[in-house]
Amino acid sequence: MNDKVNVRPTPVLAIHGGAGTLLRGAMSADKEQRYRQALEAILLHGQAQLAAGDSALDVVVEAVRRLEECELFNAGKGAVYTAAARHELDACVMDGHDLQAGAVAGVSRTRNPVLLARLVMQHSPHLMFMGAAADELARAHGLEMVASDWFGTPERLAQLQMAQQTASGQLLDHDGQTQAGQDSGPIDEGTKFGTVGAVALDARGHLAAATSTGGMTNKQPGRVGDSPIVGAGCYANDATVAISCTGTGEAFIRACAAHDVSALIEYAGLDLHEACRRVVIEKLPRLGGRGGLIAVSAKGEVCLPFNTEGMYRGQVKVGDAAPAVGIYGEAFI
Ligand code: GLY
C-alpha cells in the first residue's frame, strides 16, 4: 500500500519596500516603527486572504496595491519625480499557474498601476502598455484615475530639487532627502532603491509575483527600469519560484535577474537559497547592480536576499502568530 500523502506547502506571502544603505543612528524610533507597522499590516491582511483560500495572484496584487497607497514607499502615492518634475510609474504582475503576465510603463494618471497591470494581463491579448495609452486603458475599464500631481509629496519634491543641484545629475530613487536634512526612514533615502513587490504561494500550490515603482529620482522622462519587465524585476512560475526585485533597474535588466533565479532552479537544479545567492551576491554586483529580491519557491521556501545594507521586507505563513519584518541585516529573515 502506498501510504505517501501528498502534502501541499503552507501558503506564504513575502513583500518588500526597497533596499539601500542603513541609517540606524540617523532615524527616530517612531519613524522605524512606521515602516515596520506598514509592512506588518500588509502582511497580516495577506495572511488572512491566504487563510481564506484567496489565490496567490489576488494576494500579491492586493499587497502591492496597499504598498502603492502608502507614501513611505516609492510606488503609487509617494512615487519619486522625473527630471521634468512629473511621475512615470511602472508595474508588472505574473501568474505562475499559466505564465500569464501583464505590465505597464510610464503611466501618470492611474492611481494603482498594479491594478492596471493585472487588467492588461486579464483583458488584453497584449502583455505591456505604456504612457497615455495605458492610462486610457485604465480609464476605459473603470480604474480610479487621479490628477498627475496626486502621486507627489513634499519630501519627494525636495529629493528632486536636491538631485538636480548635484553635479552628478541623476541619482537613484530618493536621493537628496537625507542631505536636505529631512527626516529619513531607516534606510538612507540617499541610497535607497525604491520599488515595492510581493510574492506568494497559495493553498492550491500556485505562485504569483507583483512589482510596482516610481523608478528613480530625476530619471530622464521615458526611462523604464526593471520593474515592469517580465524576467527582470518580476517573474513567477509554478514549477520553480516567484520573484520580485528592487534595485538599480538597468543592471537587473541586463542580469535578467528574476528569471535567472528560476532558471538556476529549473535547469541547474540549485536550491532556492543558492540560486538567489548566485544572482544577488555574485552576478548583480559584477554588473553594478545593487539591491535585492524576494522569492517564494514552489516548495514554500522563502529567501529575501540583498547586497545592500538593508531592505524593507517581511514574510508570513498561514498559521504564523505574527509576521516577520526586517529592515537591516537581521539573521532571522
Ligand atoms: N528598480 C526600479 C527601477 O530601477 O526603476
py3Dmol code that shows the C-alpha trace and the ligand (Angstrom):
import py3Dmol

protein = """\
ATOM      1  CA  MET A   1       0.000   0.000   0.000  1.00  0.00           C
ATOM      2  CA  ASN A   2       1.244   3.461  -0.845  1.00  0.00           C
ATOM      3  CA  ASP A   3       0.818   5.478   2.313  1.00  0.00           C
ATOM      4  CA  LYS A   4       2.553   8.576   0.981  1.00  0.00           C
ATOM      5  CA  VAL A   5       0.425  11.646   1.474  1.00  0.00           C
ATOM      6  CA  ASN A   6       0.743  14.474  -0.997  1.00  0.00           C
ATOM      7  CA  VAL A   7       1.058  17.404   1.428  1.00  0.00           C
ATOM      8  CA  ARG A   8       0.931  20.899  -0.036  1.00  0.00           C
ATOM      9  CA  PRO A   9       3.299  23.507   1.411  1.00  0.00           C
ATOM     10  CA  THR A  10       1.779  26.074   3.756  1.00  0.00           C
ATOM     11  CA  PRO A  11       0.642  29.213   1.906  1.00  0.00           C
ATOM     12  CA  VAL A  12       3.053  32.098   2.354  1.00  0.00           C
ATOM     13  CA  LEU A  13       3.404  35.788   1.420  1.00  0.00           C
ATOM     14  CA  ALA A  14       6.579  37.892   1.242  1.00  0.00           C
ATOM     15  CA  ILE A  15       6.790  41.620   0.493  1.00  0.00           C
ATOM     16  CA  HIS A  16       9.457  44.299   0.027  1.00  0.00           C
ATOM     17  CA  GLY A  17       9.567  48.082   0.006  1.00  0.00           C
ATOM     18  CA  GLY A  18      13.020  48.905  -1.348  1.00  0.00           C
ATOM     19  CA  ALA A  19      16.682  48.356  -0.462  1.00  0.00           C
ATOM     20  CA  GLY A  20      19.647  50.581   0.385  1.00  0.00           C
ATOM     21  CA  THR A  21      22.135  51.771   2.996  1.00  0.00           C
ATOM     22  CA  LEU A  22      21.475  51.633   6.737  1.00  0.00           C
ATOM     23  CA  LEU A  23      20.896  54.700   8.832  1.00  0.00           C
ATOM     24  CA  ARG A  24      20.409  53.141  12.239  1.00  0.00           C
ATOM     25  CA  GLY A  25      21.645  56.169  14.102  1.00  0.00           C
ATOM     26  CA  ALA A  26      20.041  58.790  11.900  1.00  0.00           C
ATOM     27  CA  MET A  27      16.404  57.993  12.383  1.00  0.00           C
ATOM     28  CA  SER A  28      13.841  58.156  15.082  1.00  0.00           C
ATOM     29  CA  ALA A  29      12.407  55.040  16.655  1.00  0.00           C
ATOM     30  CA  ASP A  30       8.998  56.393  15.663  1.00  0.00           C
ATOM     31  CA  LYS A  31       9.923  56.510  12.019  1.00  0.00           C
ATOM     32  CA  GLU A  32      11.312  52.992  12.060  1.00  0.00           C
ATOM     33  CA  GLN A  33       8.122  51.870  13.754  1.00  0.00           C
ATOM     34  CA  ARG A  34       6.042  53.428  10.962  1.00  0.00           C
ATOM     35  CA  TYR A  35       7.850  51.346   8.367  1.00  0.00           C
ATOM     36  CA  ARG A  36       7.584  48.161  10.413  1.00  0.00           C
ATOM     37  CA  GLN A  37       3.895  48.697  11.139  1.00  0.00           C
ATOM     38  CA  ALA A  38       3.118  49.430   7.491  1.00  0.00           C
ATOM     39  CA  LEU A  39       4.798  46.197   6.411  1.00  0.00           C
ATOM     40  CA  GLU A  40       3.158  44.175   9.206  1.00  0.00           C
ATOM     41  CA  ALA A  41      -0.331  45.440   8.417  1.00  0.00           C
ATOM     42  CA  ILE A  42       0.010  44.495   4.763  1.00  0.00           C
ATOM     43  CA  LEU A  43       1.373  41.059   5.672  1.00  0.00           C
ATOM     44  CA  LEU A  44      -1.455  40.427   8.140  1.00  0.00           C
ATOM     45  CA  HIS A  45      -4.045  41.271   5.522  1.00  0.00           C
ATOM     46  CA  GLY A  46      -2.382  38.948   3.032  1.00  0.00           C
ATOM     47  CA  GLN A  47      -2.164  36.179   5.616  1.00  0.00           C
ATOM     48  CA  ALA A  48      -5.935  36.418   6.182  1.00  0.00           C
ATOM     49  CA  GLN A  49      -6.534  36.311   2.435  1.00  0.00           C
ATOM     50  CA  LEU A  50      -4.374  33.207   2.045  1.00  0.00           C
ATOM     51  CA  ALA A  51      -6.076  31.533   5.019  1.00  0.00           C
ATOM     52  CA  ALA A  52      -9.450  32.217   3.375  1.00  0.00           C
ATOM     53  CA  GLY A  53      -8.267  30.470   0.219  1.00  0.00           C
ATOM     54  CA  ASP A  54      -7.623  33.503  -1.975  1.00  0.00           C
ATOM     55  CA  SER A  55      -5.350  32.965  -4.954  1.00  0.00           C
ATOM     56  CA  ALA A  56      -1.693  33.951  -4.874  1.00  0.00           C
ATOM     57  CA  LEU A  57      -2.476  36.392  -7.680  1.00  0.00           C
ATOM     58  CA  ASP A  58      -5.204  38.135  -5.665  1.00  0.00           C
ATOM     59  CA  VAL A  59      -2.925  38.303  -2.631  1.00  0.00           C
ATOM     60  CA  VAL A  60       0.136  39.805  -4.344  1.00  0.00           C
ATOM     61  CA  VAL A  61      -1.929  42.351  -6.270  1.00  0.00           C
ATOM     62  CA  GLU A  62      -3.679  43.498  -3.096  1.00  0.00           C
ATOM     63  CA  ALA A  63      -0.398  43.633  -1.144  1.00  0.00           C
ATOM     64  CA  VAL A  64       1.215  45.796  -3.824  1.00  0.00           C
ATOM     65  CA  ARG A  65      -1.882  47.975  -4.122  1.00  0.00           C
ATOM     66  CA  ARG A  66      -1.587  48.663  -0.383  1.00  0.00           C
ATOM     67  CA  LEU A  67       2.135  49.396  -0.736  1.00  0.00           C
ATOM     68  CA  GLU A  68       1.264  51.811  -3.569  1.00  0.00           C
ATOM     69  CA  GLU A  69      -1.188  53.568  -1.240  1.00  0.00           C
ATOM     70  CA  CYS A  70       1.490  54.020   1.454  1.00  0.00           C
ATOM     71  CA  GLU A  71       3.580  57.113   0.780  1.00  0.00           C
ATOM     72  CA  LEU A  72       6.554  55.751   2.726  1.00  0.00           C
ATOM     73  CA  PHE A  73       7.390  53.666  -0.330  1.00  0.00           C
ATOM     74  CA  ASN A  74       8.327  54.631  -3.885  1.00  0.00           C
ATOM     75  CA  ALA A  75       5.296  53.399  -5.805  1.00  0.00           C
ATOM     76  CA  GLY A  76       1.877  54.946  -6.363  1.00  0.00           C
ATOM     77  CA  LYS A  77       1.316  57.692  -3.768  1.00  0.00           C
ATOM     78  CA  GLY A  78       4.786  58.860  -2.734  1.00  0.00           C
ATOM     79  CA  ALA A  79       6.440  57.970  -6.028  1.00  0.00           C
ATOM     80  CA  VAL A  80       9.620  59.829  -6.965  1.00  0.00           C
ATOM     81  CA  TYR A  81       9.763  62.617  -9.557  1.00  0.00           C
ATOM     82  CA  THR A  82      11.259  62.544 -13.028  1.00  0.00           C
ATOM     83  CA  ALA A  83      13.660  65.267 -14.199  1.00  0.00           C
ATOM     84  CA  ALA A  84      10.598  67.060 -15.577  1.00  0.00           C
ATOM     85  CA  ALA A  85       9.019  67.052 -12.088  1.00  0.00           C
ATOM     86  CA  ARG A  86       6.380  64.561 -13.132  1.00  0.00           C
ATOM     87  CA  HIS A  87       5.629  60.956 -12.262  1.00  0.00           C
ATOM     88  CA  GLU A  88       6.035  57.956 -14.551  1.00  0.00           C
ATOM     89  CA  LEU A  89       5.031  54.713 -12.872  1.00  0.00           C
ATOM     90  CA  ASP A  90       5.800  51.117 -13.856  1.00  0.00           C
ATOM     91  CA  ALA A  91       4.224  47.847 -12.686  1.00  0.00           C
ATOM     92  CA  CYS A  92       4.043  44.158 -13.537  1.00  0.00           C
ATOM     93  CA  VAL A  93       2.127  41.070 -12.406  1.00  0.00           C
ATOM     94  CA  MET A  94       2.761  37.439 -13.275  1.00  0.00           C
ATOM     95  CA  ASP A  95       0.716  34.315 -12.553  1.00  0.00           C
ATOM     96  CA  GLY A  96       2.904  31.234 -12.108  1.00  0.00           C
ATOM     97  CA  HIS A  97      -0.019  28.928 -12.854  1.00  0.00           C
ATOM     98  CA  ASP A  98      -0.113  29.664 -16.588  1.00  0.00           C
ATOM     99  CA  LEU A  99       2.804  32.098 -17.055  1.00  0.00           C
ATOM    100  CA  GLN A 100       0.374  34.871 -17.940  1.00  0.00           C
ATOM    101  CA  ALA A 101       1.715  38.357 -17.280  1.00  0.00           C
ATOM    102  CA  GLY A 102       0.689  41.995 -17.619  1.00  0.00           C
ATOM    103  CA  ALA A 103       2.734  45.180 -17.358  1.00  0.00           C
ATOM    104  CA  VAL A 104       2.552  48.953 -17.718  1.00  0.00           C
ATOM    105  CA  ALA A 105       5.285  51.560 -18.062  1.00  0.00           C
ATOM    106  CA  GLY A 106       5.249  55.330 -17.706  1.00  0.00           C
ATOM    107  CA  VAL A 107       1.673  55.731 -16.501  1.00  0.00           C
ATOM    108  CA  SER A 108       0.861  59.005 -14.773  1.00  0.00           C
ATOM    109  CA  ARG A 109      -2.884  59.107 -14.151  1.00  0.00           C
ATOM    110  CA  THR A 110      -3.770  55.614 -12.964  1.00  0.00           C
ATOM    111  CA  ARG A 111      -3.952  55.584  -9.151  1.00  0.00           C
ATOM    112  CA  ASN A 112      -2.856  51.947  -8.808  1.00  0.00           C
ATOM    113  CA  PRO A 113      -0.562  50.811 -11.626  1.00  0.00           C
ATOM    114  CA  VAL A 114      -0.584  47.232 -10.287  1.00  0.00           C
ATOM    115  CA  LEU A 115      -4.333  47.010 -10.920  1.00  0.00           C
ATOM    116  CA  LEU A 116      -3.748  48.175 -14.477  1.00  0.00           C
ATOM    117  CA  ALA A 117      -1.015  45.571 -14.960  1.00  0.00           C
ATOM    118  CA  ARG A 118      -3.459  42.886 -13.864  1.00  0.00           C
ATOM    119  CA  LEU A 119      -6.118  44.326 -16.155  1.00  0.00           C
ATOM    120  CA  VAL A 120      -3.712  44.148 -19.102  1.00  0.00           C
ATOM    121  CA  MET A 121      -2.982  40.514 -18.235  1.00  0.00           C
ATOM    122  CA  GLN A 122      -6.620  39.510 -17.984  1.00  0.00           C
ATOM    123  CA  HIS A 123      -8.380  41.737 -20.529  1.00  0.00           C
ATOM    124  CA  SER A 124      -5.907  42.260 -23.331  1.00  0.00           C
ATOM    125  CA  PRO A 125      -4.222  39.996 -25.863  1.00  0.00           C
ATOM    126  CA  HIS A 126      -1.060  42.041 -25.268  1.00  0.00           C
ATOM    127  CA  LEU A 127       1.380  41.995 -22.369  1.00  0.00           C
ATOM    128  CA  MET A 128       2.633  45.561 -21.892  1.00  0.00           C
ATOM    129  CA  PHE A 129       1.172  49.038 -22.437  1.00  0.00           C
ATOM    130  CA  MET A 130       2.921  52.369 -21.989  1.00  0.00           C
ATOM    131  CA  GLY A 131       2.211  56.018 -21.284  1.00  0.00           C
ATOM    132  CA  ALA A 132      -1.007  57.814 -22.113  1.00  0.00           C
ATOM    133  CA  ALA A 133      -2.486  54.827 -23.940  1.00  0.00           C
ATOM    134  CA  ALA A 134      -2.030  52.705 -20.843  1.00  0.00           C
ATOM    135  CA  ASP A 135      -3.742  55.343 -18.730  1.00  0.00           C
ATOM    136  CA  GLU A 136      -6.557  55.475 -21.281  1.00  0.00           C
ATOM    137  CA  LEU A 137      -6.981  51.709 -20.989  1.00  0.00           C
ATOM    138  CA  ALA A 138      -7.329  52.118 -17.221  1.00  0.00           C
ATOM    139  CA  ARG A 139      -9.924  54.832 -17.664  1.00  0.00           C
ATOM    140  CA  ALA A 140     -11.873  52.798 -20.215  1.00  0.00           C
ATOM    141  CA  HIS A 141     -12.052  49.862 -17.798  1.00  0.00           C
ATOM    142  CA  GLY A 142     -13.160  51.976 -14.858  1.00  0.00           C
ATOM    143  CA  LEU A 143      -9.996  52.021 -12.762  1.00  0.00           C
ATOM    144  CA  GLU A 144      -9.616  55.014 -10.460  1.00  0.00           C
ATOM    145  CA  MET A 145      -7.845  57.931 -12.136  1.00  0.00           C
ATOM    146  CA  VAL A 146      -6.062  60.794 -10.355  1.00  0.00           C
ATOM    147  CA  ALA A 147      -4.552  64.152 -11.281  1.00  0.00           C
ATOM    148  CA  SER A 148      -0.980  63.793 -12.467  1.00  0.00           C
ATOM    149  CA  ASP A 149       0.338  65.597  -9.370  1.00  0.00           C
ATOM    150  CA  TRP A 150      -1.557  63.343  -6.940  1.00  0.00           C
ATOM    151  CA  PHE A 151       1.403  60.967  -6.515  1.00  0.00           C
ATOM    152  CA  GLY A 152       3.825  63.613  -5.223  1.00  0.00           C
ATOM    153  CA  THR A 153       4.764  64.558  -1.670  1.00  0.00           C
ATOM    154  CA  PRO A 154       6.850  67.497  -0.372  1.00  0.00           C
ATOM    155  CA  GLU A 155       9.606  65.058   0.614  1.00  0.00           C
ATOM    156  CA  ARG A 156       9.847  63.619  -2.887  1.00  0.00           C
ATOM    157  CA  LEU A 157       9.910  67.105  -4.407  1.00  0.00           C
ATOM    158  CA  ALA A 158      12.775  68.087  -2.087  1.00  0.00           C
ATOM    159  CA  GLN A 159      14.654  64.970  -3.212  1.00  0.00           C
ATOM    160  CA  LEU A 160      14.248  66.014  -6.821  1.00  0.00           C
ATOM    161  CA  GLN A 161      15.456  69.525  -6.119  1.00  0.00           C
ATOM    162  CA  MET A 162      18.488  68.154  -4.285  1.00  0.00           C
ATOM    163  CA  ALA A 163      19.244  65.705  -7.072  1.00  0.00           C
ATOM    164  CA  GLN A 164      19.088  68.454  -9.659  1.00  0.00           C
ATOM    165  CA  GLN A 165      21.545  70.533  -7.665  1.00  0.00           C
ATOM    166  CA  THR A 166      24.193  67.854  -7.631  1.00  0.00           C
ATOM    167  CA  ALA A 167      26.944  67.737 -10.169  1.00  0.00           C
ATOM    168  CA  SER A 168      26.236  64.111 -10.994  1.00  0.00           C
ATOM    169  CA  GLY A 169      22.707  64.873 -12.020  1.00  0.00           C
ATOM    170  CA  GLN A 170      20.815  61.648 -11.872  1.00  0.00           C
ATOM    171  CA  LEU A 171      20.510  59.956  -8.507  1.00  0.00           C
ATOM    172  CA  LEU A 172      18.604  56.880  -7.533  1.00  0.00           C
ATOM    173  CA  ASP A 173      15.158  56.861  -6.037  1.00  0.00           C
ATOM    174  CA  HIS A 174      15.017  59.234  -3.043  1.00  0.00           C
ATOM    175  CA  ASP A 175      18.432  60.841  -3.450  1.00  0.00           C
ATOM    176  CA  GLY A 176      18.904  64.073  -1.617  1.00  0.00           C
ATOM    177  CA  GLN A 177      16.381  63.674   1.146  1.00  0.00           C
ATOM    178  CA  THR A 178      18.948  62.903   3.778  1.00  0.00           C
ATOM    179  CA  GLN A 179      21.268  65.650   2.654  1.00  0.00           C
ATOM    180  CA  ALA A 180      18.350  68.033   2.671  1.00  0.00           C
ATOM    181  CA  GLY A 181      18.101  67.393   6.394  1.00  0.00           C
ATOM    182  CA  GLN A 182      14.654  65.864   6.224  1.00  0.00           C
ATOM    183  CA  ASP A 183      13.505  63.110   8.466  1.00  0.00           C
ATOM    184  CA  SER A 184      14.647  59.956   6.736  1.00  0.00           C
ATOM    185  CA  GLY A 185      13.478  56.399   7.058  1.00  0.00           C
ATOM    186  CA  PRO A 186      15.798  53.744   8.466  1.00  0.00           C
ATOM    187  CA  ILE A 187      17.251  53.094   5.044  1.00  0.00           C
ATOM    188  CA  ASP A 188      19.173  56.110   3.762  1.00  0.00           C
ATOM    189  CA  GLU A 189      16.902  57.829   1.266  1.00  0.00           C
ATOM    190  CA  GLY A 190      20.062  58.956  -0.491  1.00  0.00           C
ATOM    191  CA  THR A 191      20.935  55.397  -1.461  1.00  0.00           C
ATOM    192  CA  LYS A 192      17.617  53.549  -1.345  1.00  0.00           C
ATOM    193  CA  PHE A 193      16.391  51.787  -4.443  1.00  0.00           C
ATOM    194  CA  GLY A 194      12.688  52.133  -4.189  1.00  0.00           C
ATOM    195  CA  THR A 195      10.316  49.629  -5.581  1.00  0.00           C
ATOM    196  CA  VAL A 196       7.628  47.594  -3.915  1.00  0.00           C
ATOM    197  CA  GLY A 197       6.731  43.988  -4.524  1.00  0.00           C
ATOM    198  CA  ALA A 198       5.007  40.854  -3.317  1.00  0.00           C
ATOM    199  CA  VAL A 199       5.332  37.116  -3.968  1.00  0.00           C
ATOM    200  CA  ALA A 200       3.022  34.383  -2.696  1.00  0.00           C
ATOM    201  CA  LEU A 201       2.236  30.675  -2.725  1.00  0.00           C
ATOM    202  CA  ASP A 202      -1.443  29.813  -2.237  1.00  0.00           C
ATOM    203  CA  ALA A 203      -3.305  26.777  -0.897  1.00  0.00           C
ATOM    204  CA  ARG A 204      -3.623  25.275  -4.382  1.00  0.00           C
ATOM    205  CA  GLY A 205       0.130  25.413  -4.894  1.00  0.00           C
ATOM    206  CA  HIS A 206       0.094  28.363  -7.278  1.00  0.00           C
ATOM    207  CA  LEU A 207       2.725  31.106  -7.254  1.00  0.00           C
ATOM    208  CA  ALA A 208       2.366  34.771  -8.263  1.00  0.00           C
ATOM    209  CA  ALA A 209       4.506  37.921  -8.233  1.00  0.00           C
ATOM    210  CA  ALA A 210       3.814  41.654  -8.490  1.00  0.00           C
ATOM    211  CA  THR A 211       6.181  44.658  -8.635  1.00  0.00           C
ATOM    212  CA  SER A 212       5.481  48.411  -8.790  1.00  0.00           C
ATOM    213  CA  THR A 213       7.691  51.514  -8.755  1.00  0.00           C
ATOM    214  CA  GLY A 214       8.075  55.204  -9.399  1.00  0.00           C
ATOM    215  CA  GLY A 215      11.578  54.472 -10.711  1.00  0.00           C
ATOM    216  CA  MET A 216      14.493  56.768  -9.952  1.00  0.00           C
ATOM    217  CA  THR A 217      14.514  60.344  -8.696  1.00  0.00           C
ATOM    218  CA  ASN A 218      15.410  62.738 -11.533  1.00  0.00           C
ATOM    219  CA  LYS A 219      15.177  59.987 -14.144  1.00  0.00           C
ATOM    220  CA  GLN A 220      15.029  61.143 -17.736  1.00  0.00           C
ATOM    221  CA  PRO A 221      11.420  61.168 -18.940  1.00  0.00           C
ATOM    222  CA  GLY A 222      10.706  57.962 -20.792  1.00  0.00           C
ATOM    223  CA  ARG A 223      13.260  55.896 -18.863  1.00  0.00           C
ATOM    224  CA  VAL A 224      11.911  52.465 -17.876  1.00  0.00           C
ATOM    225  CA  GLY A 225      13.593  50.233 -15.283  1.00  0.00           C
ATOM    226  CA  ASP A 226      13.361  46.541 -14.497  1.00  0.00           C
ATOM    227  CA  SER A 227      10.110  46.551 -12.535  1.00  0.00           C
ATOM    228  CA  PRO A 228       7.659  46.162 -15.448  1.00  0.00           C
ATOM    229  CA  ILE A 229       9.880  43.780 -17.402  1.00  0.00           C
ATOM    230  CA  VAL A 230       8.985  40.096 -17.088  1.00  0.00           C
ATOM    231  CA  GLY A 231      12.078  38.147 -16.086  1.00  0.00           C
ATOM    232  CA  ALA A 232      13.969  41.228 -14.908  1.00  0.00           C
ATOM    233  CA  GLY A 233      12.067  42.743 -11.967  1.00  0.00           C
ATOM    234  CA  CYS A 234       9.185  40.278 -11.782  1.00  0.00           C
ATOM    235  CA  TYR A 235       8.681  36.579 -12.539  1.00  0.00           C
ATOM    236  CA  ALA A 236       6.532  33.640 -11.396  1.00  0.00           C
ATOM    237  CA  ASN A 237       6.454  30.017 -12.468  1.00  0.00           C
ATOM    238  CA  ASP A 238       4.645  27.289 -10.507  1.00  0.00           C
ATOM    239  CA  ALA A 239       7.441  24.881 -11.442  1.00  0.00           C
ATOM    240  CA  THR A 240      10.102  26.949  -9.693  1.00  0.00           C
ATOM    241  CA  VAL A 241       9.687  30.278  -7.914  1.00  0.00           C
ATOM    242  CA  ALA A 242       8.019  33.694  -7.684  1.00  0.00           C
ATOM    243  CA  ILE A 243      10.367  36.706  -7.605  1.00  0.00           C
ATOM    244  CA  SER A 244      10.048  40.487  -7.180  1.00  0.00           C
ATOM    245  CA  CYS A 245      13.195  42.649  -7.359  1.00  0.00           C
ATOM    246  CA  THR A 246      14.282  46.047  -6.077  1.00  0.00           C
ATOM    247  CA  GLY A 247      17.464  47.769  -7.150  1.00  0.00           C
ATOM    248  CA  THR A 248      19.335  49.572  -9.880  1.00  0.00           C
ATOM    249  CA  GLY A 249      16.991  48.731 -12.712  1.00  0.00           C
ATOM    250  CA  GLU A 250      19.396  48.794 -15.628  1.00  0.00           C
ATOM    251  CA  ALA A 251      21.638  46.146 -14.020  1.00  0.00           C
ATOM    252  CA  PHE A 252      18.677  43.967 -13.080  1.00  0.00           C
ATOM    253  CA  ILE A 253      17.511  44.066 -16.703  1.00  0.00           C
ATOM    254  CA  ARG A 254      20.965  43.113 -18.001  1.00  0.00           C
ATOM    255  CA  ALA A 255      21.146  40.269 -15.474  1.00  0.00           C
ATOM    256  CA  CYS A 256      17.615  39.027 -16.316  1.00  0.00           C
ATOM    257  CA  ALA A 257      17.652  38.812 -12.531  1.00  0.00           C
ATOM    258  CA  ALA A 258      14.234  37.363 -11.708  1.00  0.00           C
ATOM    259  CA  HIS A 259      14.253  34.757 -14.460  1.00  0.00           C
ATOM    260  CA  ASP A 260      17.843  33.861 -13.718  1.00  0.00           C
ATOM    261  CA  VAL A 261      16.855  32.625 -10.244  1.00  0.00           C
ATOM    262  CA  SER A 262      14.122  30.495 -11.797  1.00  0.00           C
ATOM    263  CA  ALA A 263      16.457  29.139 -14.478  1.00  0.00           C
ATOM    264  CA  LEU A 264      19.111  28.189 -11.923  1.00  0.00           C
ATOM    265  CA  ILE A 265      16.477  26.146 -10.079  1.00  0.00           C
ATOM    266  CA  GLU A 266      14.895  24.648 -13.199  1.00  0.00           C
ATOM    267  CA  TYR A 267      17.930  23.925 -15.357  1.00  0.00           C
ATOM    268  CA  ALA A 268      20.865  23.767 -12.943  1.00  0.00           C
ATOM    269  CA  GLY A 269      18.998  22.060 -10.106  1.00  0.00           C
ATOM    270  CA  LEU A 270      20.073  24.599  -7.482  1.00  0.00           C
ATOM    271  CA  ASP A 271      18.041  25.070  -4.331  1.00  0.00           C
ATOM    272  CA  LEU A 272      16.304  28.393  -3.774  1.00  0.00           C
ATOM    273  CA  HIS A 273      18.904  29.910  -1.485  1.00  0.00           C
ATOM    274  CA  GLU A 274      21.864  29.043  -3.684  1.00  0.00           C
ATOM    275  CA  ALA A 275      20.055  30.302  -6.797  1.00  0.00           C
ATOM    276  CA  CYS A 276      19.293  33.609  -5.057  1.00  0.00           C
ATOM    277  CA  ARG A 277      22.863  33.894  -3.760  1.00  0.00           C
ATOM    278  CA  ARG A 278      24.339  33.396  -7.225  1.00  0.00           C
ATOM    279  CA  VAL A 279      22.197  36.170  -8.686  1.00  0.00           C
ATOM    280  CA  VAL A 280      22.114  38.752  -5.869  1.00  0.00           C
ATOM    281  CA  ILE A 281      25.527  38.270  -4.279  1.00  0.00           C
ATOM    282  CA  GLU A 282      27.645  37.095  -7.233  1.00  0.00           C
ATOM    283  CA  LYS A 283      26.142  38.200 -10.545  1.00  0.00           C
ATOM    284  CA  LEU A 284      24.452  41.539  -9.903  1.00  0.00           C
ATOM    285  CA  PRO A 285      27.423  43.277  -8.222  1.00  0.00           C
ATOM    286  CA  ARG A 286      29.596  42.413 -11.225  1.00  0.00           C
ATOM    287  CA  LEU A 287      27.138  44.401 -13.339  1.00  0.00           C
ATOM    288  CA  GLY A 288      26.975  47.270 -10.869  1.00  0.00           C
ATOM    289  CA  GLY A 289      23.637  46.006  -9.637  1.00  0.00           C
ATOM    290  CA  ARG A 290      22.719  46.962  -6.090  1.00  0.00           C
ATOM    291  CA  GLY A 291      19.535  45.917  -4.345  1.00  0.00           C
ATOM    292  CA  GLY A 292      17.767  42.685  -3.582  1.00  0.00           C
ATOM    293  CA  LEU A 293      14.793  40.479  -4.250  1.00  0.00           C
ATOM    294  CA  ILE A 294      12.114  38.459  -2.519  1.00  0.00           C
ATOM    295  CA  ALA A 295      11.488  34.850  -3.501  1.00  0.00           C
ATOM    296  CA  VAL A 296       8.979  32.142  -2.617  1.00  0.00           C
ATOM    297  CA  SER A 297       9.609  28.714  -4.100  1.00  0.00           C
ATOM    298  CA  ALA A 298       7.120  26.100  -5.259  1.00  0.00           C
ATOM    299  CA  LYS A 299       8.033  24.203  -2.062  1.00  0.00           C
ATOM    300  CA  GLY A 300       7.032  27.178   0.093  1.00  0.00           C
ATOM    301  CA  GLU A 301      10.606  28.196   0.981  1.00  0.00           C
ATOM    302  CA  VAL A 302      11.283  31.913   1.376  1.00  0.00           C
ATOM    303  CA  CYS A 303      14.503  33.782   0.560  1.00  0.00           C
ATOM    304  CA  LEU A 304      14.902  37.564   0.892  1.00  0.00           C
ATOM    305  CA  PRO A 305      18.496  38.347  -0.164  1.00  0.00           C
ATOM    306  CA  PHE A 306      20.034  41.784  -0.737  1.00  0.00           C
ATOM    307  CA  ASN A 307      23.525  43.101  -1.430  1.00  0.00           C
ATOM    308  CA  THR A 308      22.871  46.482   0.191  1.00  0.00           C
ATOM    309  CA  GLU A 309      22.939  47.094   3.928  1.00  0.00           C
ATOM    310  CA  GLY A 310      19.207  46.954   4.307  1.00  0.00           C
ATOM    311  CA  MET A 311      15.937  46.114   2.599  1.00  0.00           C
ATOM    312  CA  TYR A 312      12.406  46.720   3.827  1.00  0.00           C
ATOM    313  CA  ARG A 313      10.939  43.242   3.801  1.00  0.00           C
ATOM    314  CA  GLY A 314       8.686  40.765   5.530  1.00  0.00           C
ATOM    315  CA  GLN A 315       7.058  37.375   5.303  1.00  0.00           C
ATOM    316  CA  VAL A 316       4.195  35.479   6.865  1.00  0.00           C
ATOM    317  CA  LYS A 317       2.777  31.960   6.551  1.00  0.00           C
ATOM    318  CA  VAL A 318      -0.762  30.884   7.226  1.00  0.00           C
ATOM    319  CA  GLY A 319      -0.759  29.810  10.879  1.00  0.00           C
ATOM    320  CA  ASP A 320       2.103  32.089  11.971  1.00  0.00           C
ATOM    321  CA  ALA A 321       1.323  34.008  15.159  1.00  0.00           C
ATOM    322  CA  ALA A 322       2.777  37.191  13.648  1.00  0.00           C
ATOM    323  CA  PRO A 323       4.601  38.339  10.505  1.00  0.00           C
ATOM    324  CA  ALA A 324       8.399  38.580  10.480  1.00  0.00           C
ATOM    325  CA  VAL A 325       9.564  42.014   9.339  1.00  0.00           C
ATOM    326  CA  GLY A 326      13.139  43.128   8.673  1.00  0.00           C
ATOM    327  CA  ILE A 327      14.912  46.298   7.651  1.00  0.00           C
ATOM    328  CA  TYR A 328      18.577  45.701   8.419  1.00  0.00           C
ATOM    329  CA  GLY A 329      20.632  42.523   8.079  1.00  0.00           C
ATOM    330  CA  GLU A 330      18.834  40.574  10.799  1.00  0.00           C
ATOM    331  CA  ALA A 331      19.666  36.903  10.739  1.00  0.00           C
ATOM    332  CA  PHE A 332      16.107  35.699  11.186  1.00  0.00           C
ATOM    333  CA  ILE A 333      14.799  36.949   7.887  1.00  0.00           C
TER     334      ILE A 333
END
"""
ligand_1 = """\
5
LIG
N 14.182 49.012 -9.729
C 13.354 50.086 -10.112
C 13.893 50.886 -11.212
O 15.089 50.836 -11.482
O 13.128 51.602 -11.823
"""
view = py3Dmol.view(width=600, height=400)
view.addModel(protein, "pdb")
view.setStyle({"model": 0}, {"cartoon": {"style": "trace"}})
view.addModel(ligand_1, "xyz")
view.setStyle({"model": 1}, {"stick": {}})
view.zoomTo()
view.show()
